[in-house]
Amino acid sequence: MKFSEPIPRAARRDVAHAAIAAVVMAACASNPAPSSNARLAVAEKGPAHCAEVRARAKSNPALQVEKLPTPVSQPTRLLAGPFPPGVIGRSGYADVHTTVVIDTLGKPVMKTFKVKKASHPWLGQDVKRTLSRWTFSPAELEGCKVARVYKVDATSGAAGR
């Protein structure tokens, strides 16, 4: 097919602009499927969402969370003394490292209490007795309250002096 007259420049420009506009509109209108390995920041809420979040936290109580458990009621002080003889070394050294899971209601789950390290057995026992009386604001992940490990590390003096 042969045209007798060339297409005017303005008409070619209008056709090109219309084609570009159609491509842009088609691209904006499409909703490509999200990548399966990308974590979307979906504002999903509700019991089903929180059940899934709690299941993840239960499988890993040391999971990184947005808000850690925080003591809100401490009726007794931690390692307040008086200390039995031998608990504090002559150099003034005492050391205790413990963990306990704080549940979604902010209560320590004492069956999960562990003494990781203690310079004297009494220190671990005292921390356990004290923490059992405390209440906490629970950890939060994605807007849901989750169980989370809480660590207590206390050291006084210098080792080996």
C-alpha positions, 0 to 999 in steps of 0.5 A, a space after each residue: 500500500 502506497 500513500 500519495 501524500 506523506 503523513 504530516 509531522 503533527 499527526 505523527 506526533 499525536 499518534 506517538 503521544 497517544 501510543 505512549 499514553 496508552 502504554 503508561 495507562 496500561 502499566 499503571 492499571 496492571 497489578 503485578 503479583 508480588 514476589 513470593 520472597 518479599 515480605 509485604 508490610 500488610 496492615 493485617 490485623 485480627 485473631 488469625 494474624 496474631 495466631 500466626 505471629 504467636 506461632 512464630 514466636 513460640 517456635 523461637 522465643 528469642 525472636 527479634 520483636 518490636 517491643 521487648 518485655 518490660 517490668 511494670 510491677 516489681 514488688 521486691 527488688 532483685 538481689 536486695 540482700 541480705 546475702 548469706 555468707 559466701 555469696 559475695 566473694 572476698 573481692 566483692 565479686 558476684 555474678 548471675 545470668 538467667 533467662 525466663 519466658 514472659 507470656 502474652 499476659 506479662 507473667 513469667 513462665 517459671 518452668 522456663 526459668 534457667 540459670 545460665 551462669 552463677 558464681 553462687 547457687 543462692 543468686 539464681 534462687 534469689 532471682 527466680 524467687 524475685 522474678 516470680 512476683 514481678 509482672 511485665 508488659 509483654 513483648 509485641 511483634 506486628 501489633 500482637 502480644 507474644 511470649 519472649 525470653 527475658 534476660 537478667 544479667 547481674 555482676 558486681 565487683 571484678 572477677 579474679 581480683 
